[in-house]
Amino acid sequence: FILPSEHAANPSQYVNRRIRLGGIVEKDSVNFDDEQLLLNFYITDSIDRYAVLHYGTPPELFQENTGVVVEGGFENGVFVSDNLLVKHSEVYEAAPDGTVDLNMLRESLQ
């Protein structure tokens, strides 16, 4: 998987490709429409952030300020996901001030 800042550094490398994007679910960004089963949120590594549109019910452990990996691709600047993974052990949480240790984040999501 790649982090949001890695995508932002060279977005043309990922055009029309299925990728795994890992990061933290940004605080106060989650919106779930339980009638249409559409989940919207922002994923961040504290350097860059992207809007995510996920089709389907989020996993039970999904919550703000924790690490996730989404699978899919970018469409018009939005990451469209059809698979959302939450690590069950060694879950990484961002510091209260929102800073993210990129190495610890990457290790926790692998």
Backbone as a ProteinNet text record, in pm:
[ID]
protein_1_A
[PRIMARY]
FILPSEHAANPSQYVNRRIRLGGIVEKDSVNFDDEQLLLNFYITDSIDRYAVLHYGTPPELFQENTGVVVEGGFENGVFVSDNLLVKHSEVYEAAPDGTVDLNMLRESLQ
[TERTIARY]
83	0	87.4	22.5	91.4	19.4	90.2	32.8	-15.9	-107.2	-154.7	-42.4	58.7	168.8	249.9	257.7	327.8	249.1	117.5	35.3	49.1	41	47.7	180.8	287.7	419.6	429	348.5	354.5	220.7	114	-18.5	-30.5	46	35.5	76.7	157.7	201.9	85.4	-21	-130.9	-259.6	-254.7	-372.3	-415.9	-546	-606.4	-545.9	-504.5	-449.6	-527.2	-546.5	-603.9	-491.7	-515.9	-412.6	-473.1	-384	-420.3	-364.9	-453.6	-416.2	-433.8	-326.9	-331.7	-313.8	-379.8	-365.6	-457.7	-479.4	-564	-698.4	-807.1	-938.5	-942.4	-954.9	-950.8	-1069.1	-1039.6	-1141	-1249.2	-1372.7	-1490.4	-1513.8	-1468.2	-1485.2	-1578	-1625.5	-1701.2	-1849.8	-1904.2	-2046.9	-2091.9	-2189.4	-2237.7	-2386.5	-2423.7	-2563.6	-2605.6	-2676.9	-2711.1	-2820.3	-2890.2	-2989.8	-2922.7	-2824.1	-2753.9	-2624.6	-2587.6	-2463.4	-2341.1	-2337.2	-2225.4	-2155.2	-2025.2	-1942.5	-1846.9	-1846	-1753.3	-1666.2	-1537.7	-1446.3	-1319	-1232.3	-1101	-996.5	-898.5	-784.4	-662.8	-578.3	-464.8	-342.2	-226.7	-103.2	-43.2	-124.4	-94.8	-14.7	22.7	89.6	-9.5	-76.4	-178.7	-302.6	-414.5	-541.8	-623.8	-705.6	-794	-931.5	-1031.9	-1167.9	-1178.8	-1251	-1273.7	-1423.3	-1466.6	-1604.1	-1599.8	-1659.6	-1657.8	-1799.6	-1816.2	-1945.3	-1953.8	-2050.7	-2069.6	-2063.3	-2102	-2102	-1959.6	-1922.4	-1786.3	-1768.8	-1646	-1618.7	-1649.1	-1675.1	-1711.2	-1604.7	-1478	-1369.7	-1337.6	-1407.1	-1382.7	-1423.6	-1333	-1364.2	-1265.7	-1299.3	-1212.6	-1081.2	-977.2	-845.4	-775.1	-812.4	-742.8	-699.3	-608.3	-552.2	-642.4	-647.3	-722.2	-644.2	-679.2	-630.6	-754.6	-763.1	-874.2	-818.6	-897.6	-857.1	-951.5	-894.1	-974.4	-888.2	-945.2	-871.2	-928.2	-853.9	-895.6	-987	-1094.9	-1185.7	-1214	-1167.6	-1188.4	-1142.1	-1026.6	-967.5	-1019.9	-1118.5	-1175.5	-1132.6	-1093	-1056.9	-1184.5	-1218.2	-1338.1	-1295.7	-1349.5	-1307.6	-1418.1	-1375.7	-1469.9	-1426.2	-1316.6	-1269	-1201.8	-1242.9	-1190.5	-1142.3	-1015	-953.3	-913.1	-944.5	-902	-818.6	-698.9	-610.9	-664.1	-673.6	-731.2	-633.7	-504.4	-405.7	-307.4	-242.9	-148	-210.2	-336	-404.3	-331.9	-300.5	-230	-332	-308.1	-390.8	-300.9	-348.8	-273.9	-268.7	-168.2	-156.3	-274.6	-307.6	-420.7	-411.1	-290	-276	-284	-306.7	-324.4	-198.3	-81.3	42.6	51.7	115.6	126.7	272.6	315.6	448.4	436.6	489.6	469.8	525.4	639.5	697.7	611	563.3	477.2	344.6	291.1	166.4	184.8	291.2	316	329.2	405.4	424.3	292.6	208.8	83.3	-15.9	-4.1	-99.8	-55.5	68.2	116.2	72.4
-118.1	0	124.3	237.6	366.1	458.1	558.6	660.1	777.1	859.6	974	1064.2	1090.2	1177	1111.9	979	910.2	923.9	915.9	936.8	1080.4	1176.1	1317.3	1354.5	1285.1	1313.4	1276.4	1179.8	1135.4	1073.5	1153	1097.1	1032	1077.7	1019.8	872.5	831.6	691.5	597.6	651.1	567	581.6	654.6	673.9	539.4	513.8	391.2	263.6	268.8	150.9	125.2	-0.9	-39.3	-34.3	36.7	51	31	16.8	13.4	140.6	218.3	344.9	331.8	355.5	340.3	472.3	485.7	607.4	607.5	725.7	746.5	803.8	754.9	813	947.3	1053.2	1187.9	1212.9	1276	1306.7	1397.9	1371.7	1450.7	1448.5	1344.2	1339.3	1227	1143.1	1023.7	1055.6	1010.4	1021.7	891.2	822.5	694.6	704.7	675.6	669.4	523.4	484.8	343.6	296.2	386.2	344.6	307.3	385.3	358.5	280.8	258.2	189.3	258.9	391.6	471.8	535.1	514.2	568.3	669.7	790.1	895.3	933.1	951.5	999.5	1048.5	1111	1151.3	1059.6	1022	944.4	1035.9	1030.8	1121.9	1053.4	1111	1071.7	1194.1	1295.9	1426.6	1516.7	1464.1	1545.2	1578.6	1476.7	1492.3	1416.1	1451	1386	1371.4	1266.4	1242.1	1201.5	1246.9	1201.7	1057.1	974.9	835.1	812.3	744.2	699.6	548	487.6	341.7	289.4	188.3	124.2	3.5	5.3	-107.2	-63.3	-153.2	-127.6	-130.8	-33.8	-35	-148.8	-200.4	-304.5	-252.5	-342.9	-307.8	-222	-247.6	-174	-39.7	-5.2	120.7	237.3	332.6	453.6	564	685.1	799.4	785.7	844.7	854.3	719.3	621.2	492.7	458.5	363.9	326.7	234.8	260.1	177.4	164	63.2	48.2	31.5	111.8	101.8	57.7	-23.1	-72.4	-17.7	24.6	79.6	168	283.4	374.8	514.5	607.6	747.2	775.3	849.9	898.3	1044.2	1133.3	1277.2	1327.6	1280.4	1326.7	1261	1171.2	1098.5	953.3	894.5	753.6	672.5	591.8	508.5	367.9	323.7	198.4	93.4	-30.4	-142.7	-242.9	-210.5	-295.4	-207.2	-222.6	-141.7	-234.8	-221	-309.5	-231.7	-288.2	-231.5	-338.2	-301.3	-397.9	-428.1	-556.4	-597.5	-589.3	-606.5	-597.7	-486.7	-434.5	-326.1	-208.6	-178.9	-68.2	61.5	136.7	263.4	374.6	462	580.2	702.2	803.2	927.8	992.7	1076.1	1150.2	1245.5	1286	1377	1506.1	1552.6	1675.1	1649.4	1522.6	1487.9	1452.2	1459.9	1424.1	1273.6	1234.1	1092.8	1056.8	949.5	894.8	801.7	844.1	768.9	626.9	608.7	474.2	382.8	434.2	353	322.6	420.5	399.1	288.5	297.6	196.6	57.1	46.1	-84	-139.1	-54.1	-101.8	-148.5	-97.9	-133.4	-251.2	-296.6	-408.1	-540.3
0	0	0	-32.5	-30.1	68.1	115.9	202.7	117.2	168.2	90.2	38.8	119.2	73.6	-38.2	-39.8	-148.3	-278.4	-270.2	-389.1	-437.9	-346.3	-382.7	-448.5	-412.4	-468.3	-616.1	-660.7	-800	-841.5	-847.4	-876.5	-1014.1	-1111.9	-1246.1	-1248.9	-1153.2	-1145.8	-1113.7	-1055.6	-1007.6	-1088.9	-1201.5	-1284.6	-1343.9	-1337.7	-1393.1	-1335.7	-1209.6	-1141.7	-1014.9	-982.7	-854.6	-751.6	-642.4	-539.9	-401.4	-305.6	-163.4	-101.6	-40.4	21.2	171.2	245.9	390.7	461.3	576.3	654.7	774.5	827.1	943.8	898.1	958	932.1	1004.2	928.1	984.8	1078.3	1190.4	1291.1	1232.8	1270	1228.3	1077.4	1009	863.1	817.8	909.8	871.1	854.6	742.1	715.5	651.5	713.7	661	632.4	508.3	466.9	471.8	578.4	596.2	501.6	434.7	335.2	204	163.5	37.5	58.7	184.7	220.2	159.4	175.7	127.7	245.9	252.7	359	299.1	354	312.3	430.1	405.7	508.4	441.9	520.9	472	531.8	448.1	493.3	485.4	588.2	595.1	653.7	625.4	694	762.1	783	841.4	747.8	631.8	530.8	419.9	368.9	265.9	307.8	245.1	276.6	149	145.9	32.6	82.3	9	34.4	-12.7	65.3	30.6	22.5	-81.8	-96.3	-97.2	4.1	16.5	2.6	-81.4	-100.7	-8.9	82.3	172.9	318.2	404.4	548	601	683.8	739	838.8	852.1	951.6	1092.8	1182.9	1319.9	1388.2	1361.7	1427	1360.8	1253	1183.1	1271.9	1289.3	1365.7	1330.1	1369.2	1344.5	1421.2	1363.9	1427.3	1443.1	1361.6	1361.4	1218.8	1208.1	1079.7	999	867.8	774.5	644.5	567.5	430.7	343.8	237.9	143.7	9	-60.3	-191.8	-296.8	-408.5	-517.4	-604	-642.2	-727.1	-721.7	-779.2	-779.6	-898.1	-869.6	-972.7	-943.2	-1029.8	-1013.6	-877.2	-831.7	-707.1	-580.8	-594	-480.2	-490.7	-377.3	-377.3	-361.3	-461.1	-458.9	-418.1	-304.4	-242.7	-249.3	-272	-263.3	-156.6	-86.9	22.7	126.8	252.4	361.2	470.2	506.7	605.2	729.7	845.2	973.2	1041.4	1080.5	1147.2	1286.7	1322.1	1449.4	1565.1	1539.7	1646.8	1612.4	1713.3	1695.2	1620.2	1650.4	1584.2	1616.5	1513.7	1530.6	1550.5	1645	1663.7	1659.3	1590.9	1583.3	1720.4	1739.5	1865.5	1879.9	2002.5	2022.7	1941.9	1913.3	1834.8	1684.1	1644.7	1503.8	1429.7	1495.8	1426.9	1408.9	1301.6	1266	1246.5	1309.8	1287.4	1166.8	1051.7	927.3	934.3	997.3	1007.8	1092.4	1206.5	1293	1222.8	1151.4	1076.9	974.6	895.1	791.4	853.5	961.3	1027.1	1079.3	1135.5	1194.3	1089.8	967.2	862.9	777.3	795.6	713.4	769.1
[MASK]
++++++++++++++++++++++++++++++++++++++++++++++++++++++++++++++++++++++++++++++++++++++++++++++++++++++++++++++

